[in-house]
Amino acid sequence: MNRPSSRHAVHEGGGARSRGEHTELLCFRSTPRSPGERVGAARKPSARCRAETDHSSPGKEVGAEKWSRGIRMGSVAASSRASRARNRRLVRHKGNEWGRVDTVFPPPKYLLWIPKGHLGLRLRSWPYRTARMPAEIVTTVHGTFGEILQGYTFGAHGFEHFLFTAPVEELKSQARLCPHDGTAKKRLGITPSDRAKALSAFELLSAELGYGATDCTIEIDSNIPVAKGYASSTADILATAQLCIRSRHPETPEPVVHALALSVARQLEYGDYLLHPGVAACAQRSHRLLAAYRTDLRWTLVGVDEGGWVRTEEFHQESPEDLGKARVYAELFAQLDTALRADDYAAAAEVASRSAELHNDRLPKKSLEDLRRIQRDQGALGVCIAHSGTLAGLIFSRHQPDHDLRVRECRSELESCGYSTETFTLKEAQR
């Protein structure tokens, strides 16, 4: 059997490249390419070949053969022929023509057959990584622009507090684990260091699941402002709790991860249900999901921050309850539920405005009067506020004609009144 010289393999530019933790195997040719010669197009193996191929562990039967010297698919065989020290594998093509791959050769997703004279083996985005270099786990939870509606009803168990979330695309909290440098053992830490609730969530869940000590630092990357009404602490807690589970058991079903994360979150604070990708109604003091909506509201929120900060936990401890308001909130709950199920973007915005007005005696918004005036001038649909924060804003929808013009003129008018503005896009779960 004739094998090409190393000069031929080098002439073709064959070899392996390392791209991050992935390995890219390039095409190899056994003889030099003549000027103007065109390489034939690669094609996937036939359905019969794919059916006969089992890409599992070495030693498992593949059709009538076993993994002994390599992988076999149709007319292509890969077998190891060189020394381990040089970490070299030889790939054999039917017709006694050889190419050389200087890399470890785990079983690929596909082996591609190329017309005679060309041995093609090109794999990108390797489907897995080695145990020594595990994939980085990153968990993400989005923040909110206040709430569409927040209030309470009265029932068999007394006053029950609820809210409808207003998640936005632009704000999110991401959590990842970073191993400590060096060999010295260190305690579990978190950055930024002021995210104490998120750290507590990780420690509580680790203890309940029996994970033991973790020699890592939790790194939170968040663009959500704190103590403003954007649900920053809730997003941090839920992202970190999910990280605790995913870092040990990445294949855990999503409902199980959510249930475990919420079991810890409700021990630490009142908050929003942020694990649904769109608008959700929840029991505020237990994080219990009441309804999850798939909508097409297409809201744009033009927001202002009145300055200062509000500590949510302290605010809710002083929250008075009124039976008359409870009846009004029950009606608004039903109206908003109907509007969201019908994708009635205007009716949903009207409920948000009513909620802002009802809550203004509890936490007055200095900007509310200006917002209502500009709403009439620019044709905004309503007002949305943070019921335990410093945010307020106007609601527009991309369903409206001249949406972009309305938003620009609204921002200009608010800025002429001395407000600094930002725009946000409502995050929605599509039908």
N, C-alpha and C positions, 0 to 999 in steps of 0.2 A: 504494500500500500504506500503510495507516494504522498508525502506531506509537503506543504509549501515551506519555504524557508521563512525565517523571521523577517527577512527583508521584504518579502511579499506582504506579510501582515502589516508591517509598518508602512509600506507604500500605500496601502488602502486607508491608513489612519485608524485602524481598529484599536480597540482598547476599552477601558472602563473609566467612567468619570464619576466622581463622588459629588453629589449635589445635596448639601445639607446632610441629613441622615439617610437620604435615598441614594440608590445606586442606579445608574443609567448604563445599560448595555447597548453598544452601538453595532451597526452592521459590519460584517466581515466578509472579505472576498479572498478566495484562495489564489487567484492569479491577478497580475497587474491589469488595470483597466486601460484599454487602448483609447487613443484620442477619438472623441466624438461618440464613443460607445454609450448607449443609454441603458440604464439599469431598469429591469422589469419591475412592474408594480407589485407590491406585496399583497397577499390576500389571506384572509383568515382560514384556518383549517376547516374542512367540511364538517357538516353536522355529525356524520358518522364518526369522524376522528374525535370531535368534542365529546360525543357520547361515550367513547371508549377510554377517555382520559380521565384519570382521577388525580387531582392536584392536592392530595393529602400528604401524609407523612411518608418518608421512605420506608420501604418494606411492605407497603400495602399493594394488593394486586391491582394491575391495570389491564383489563381484558384478560388475556391468557398469560401475561407476563408479570413480573414483579419489578419493583424498584431495586435493581441490583447495581447497574453501572450508570444509571442516569434516567432521564425522562424520555419517553417515546411518544411521538404524536405523528401518525401518518408516516411520512418518509423522512422525518427529522429525528435524530437521536442526539442527546447530549450526554457525555460521559466524562468522568474525571480521569485524566491521564497523567497529569504532571504532579510535581511534589507539593506537599502541603506547605512546606517552608516558603515556597514562592507563591503559594495561594493561587495556583493557576488551574484553569479548567479548559479542556479541549472539547470543542463542539463538532460533531461529525455530521456531514451531509451525505445523503445517498449518492453514490458514485465515487466514493473514496476521495472526496475533496474535503480539506480541513481548513478550519479557521481557529484562531486562538483568542480566548478571553481571559485577561489577567484579573480575575475577580472571583470572589466566592459566588457560587451559582445555586441559590435556593430555587425551588420550583417556581417558575413564572406563571403568570396568568394566561398568557398565550405564547405559543411558539409559531412564528409566521413562516410559511413556505414561500420561497421566491424561486423563480425559474432557474433552471440548471446554469451553473456558473456563478451563482450568487448565493451566499449563505446569509440570510437576514435574521437578525435577532435584535429587536428594538423594544425595550420596555421603558416606559416613563411612569412617573408617579407610582412608585413601588407600593403595592397594596398593604404592606405591613412593615413594621420596623422590628429591630432585634430587641430582645429582653433587656439588654444593657442600655439601650437608648429608647425608653418608652415614649410614646406620643404624649405631648404636653396636654394636660386637661385644663380647659378654660371654660368656666361657667359664666353665663351672661343673664342679667335681669335688667329690664328697662325701668326707668323712672317715669313719673307722671307729671302732668300739669294740673295739680290740685285734684278735684273730683267733679264729675258732672252733677252729681246729687249726693248729699250726705245728710242724714237725719236719723230718726228713730221711730219705731212703731210701738204700740202697746198690745201685748198679747197675754197668753196664759202664763208666761214666765216673766211678766213685767215688761219693762222697757227694753227693747232690743235695738241696738244701733246697727246701722247699715251704711254702705256707700257704694257708688258706682265709679269705678276707676276711669281715669283718662290717660292711659299710657301714651307716651310720645316716642317717635323714632329717634330723636336726636340725643336723648339722655339714656345712659346705661352704666351699669356697674359690672365689671368683670373681675373674677377671682381666679388665681392660679397658685400652685404650690412651687416654691423655689427651695431646693435643698441647700443646707448650710455649706459653706466652703470649709475645707479642712477636715480633720478627723475628730476634732474635739466635739463632744456632745453638747448640744445647746437645747434650750427649751423652745417650744413652739412660740413663734412671734408673728406679728402682723405689721404691715406697712400700708398706709400711714398708721402711726401708733395710736391715733385717737379713735380708731374704729373698734372700741372695746366690745360693743354688742356683737359685732361680727365674729370676733375672736371667741367670745363666750359661746356663740352658736356652734362653732367648730368643736370646741372642747366638750360641750354638753353632748353633742351627737356622737363624738368619738367615744366618750365614756359609756353612753347607752348602748352602743354597738360593740363595745369591747375591743376597740382598736388599739388601745394603749397609747404610749407617748409617740409623738411625731417630731422627728428632728428636721423641721422645715420652717420656712417663713411663708405665711399667707400674704400674697401680694394683691392688693386691691387697686385696680385701675378704674377710676370713676370720674366722670365729668358732671356728676349731679351735685349741685350746690346743697349745702347742709343747712337744716333748720329753716327752710324757706317754704316747704309744702310740696317738694318734688318727690317725696317718699324715698329719700336717700338712704336712711338707716334700714328701712325694710328691704330695699334692693340689695344692700350690702349683706344683710343677714341671710336672705334667701340664696344669694349667689354663693356665699361661703358654705352654707349648709349643704347645698347640692355638690359643691366641690369635695366636701368630706366624703360623701358617698361615691361619687364618680372616680375619685383618685384611687379608691380601693377596689371598687366593683363597677367598672365602666359600662358593663352590659345590663345593669339594673334597669328594669322597666321604668319608664317615665312616671307613671302614676305612683309607683312605690317611692321613687325619689321625692316627688312632690309631697306626698303624705308625711314622710319623715322630716323633710325640711320645714313644713308647716307646724309639725308637732313641737319643734324647737322654737320657731318664731313666736308662737303664741305664748310661750313662757317668758319671753323677753319684752314684748311691747304690743300695743294695739297697732293695727296696720292694715294695708291694702292687700288684696289678693293679686299678686303680680306674676303668677305663673301661667296665666292664660295669655296668648299673644295678642289679644284685643281687649275690648271693653268687658268688664266683669262686674257683677253685683256680689258683694260679700258681706258677711257679718263682721263688722269692723273689729270687735273686741276678741274674736276667736280666729280670724283669718279664714273662716269657713266659707266656701264657695256657695253662693245661692243660685247664680245663673251666669253662664258664659255665652257671649254673643258673637255672632259672625255678621259683620255689618258692611255697609258701603256708604258711610257718612261723608268721607273725604273732607274732614275738617282741617282747617288751618287755624291755629290759635296765635293771636298777636298779644303777647303778654308783657306786663310791666311788673316790676318788683318795687314795692313801696318802701323797702329798706327795713333794717332791723332783723329780728329773728323770733321764732316761736318754738318753744319746747313742747312738742306734741304731748308727751306723757303728762307734764304738769297741767297743760291746758285741759285735757280730758278729765283729770281728777276734779276740776272745778266746774264741769259742764252741768248746768241745771237741765231738768227735763220737765216738759209741760204736756199735759194730756191733750189739750187743744191742738198744739203743734203736731203731736203724734198722729192725729187724724189727718191733718193736712199732708204730712210726709207720706202717709200710707197711700193717699190719692196720687201724689206725685210719683211714688214708686210704680204704681200701676200704669200711669201715663207714660213714664219713661220706658218701662218694659215693653209696652205696646209700640212705641215709636222706634225702638231699637230693632225689634223683630220685623218691622215694616220698612226699615231703612229710611224713616222719615227724619231727615237731617234737620229740618226746620223745627219740627215739634220737639225733638230732643234738645235743641238749643234753647227753646222757650222754657223747658223744665229746668235747665241749668241756670237760666236767669232768675227764675222763681226761687230756686234754692239759694242763690247768692243774696237775694233780698231778705229771705227769711232768716238767714244767718247773720245779717249785718248788725243786728242788735247784740249778738254774742261776741263777734270780733269785727268791728267796723272797718270797712275799706274806704280810705280817704279818696281813692280814685274812682269809686263807684259812680258818682254823679257825672264825672267827665266821660267815663266809659259809656254810660247810657246816652249821653248827648251825641258822642261820636258814633255810637251804634245807629242812631236815627239818621245822622248825616251821611254815613258811608254805606248804609244798608247791611250792617252786620246782623247776624242771625240771633245773637244773644251774648251773654256774659258768663264766663267760667272763672271760678275762684278756687284758691286753696282754703278750705274751711278751717284748717289749723296752721296757716302759713301766711306769708306776706305777698302772695301772688294774686293777680287778677288779670283778666284778658278778654278780648273780644273773639267771637267765633265766626269764621267764614267757612264756606264750603266750595270745593272745586266744581260742584254742580252749578254754582251760581254763574251767570254770565259776567264777564269782566272781572273774574276773581282776582287776577294779579293786580289789576289797576286799583280795585277796592282795598286790597291789602297794603299796597304802597301808599295810597292816600291816607289810610288809617294810621300807619306808622308815622307819616309826616305830621299829621295833626296831633298825635300823642306827643311826639318829640317837641313840637312847638309849645306844648303845655308843660314842658320840663321833665317828661318821663323818658327813661331809657327803655327801648323795646327790643324784644326778641320774638322770632316766629318759630312755631313748633308744628309738627305734623302728627295728627292722631294716629296711633299705631292700631291697625285693625286686623282681625282674623277674617280672612275672606271666606265667602260661602263656598 
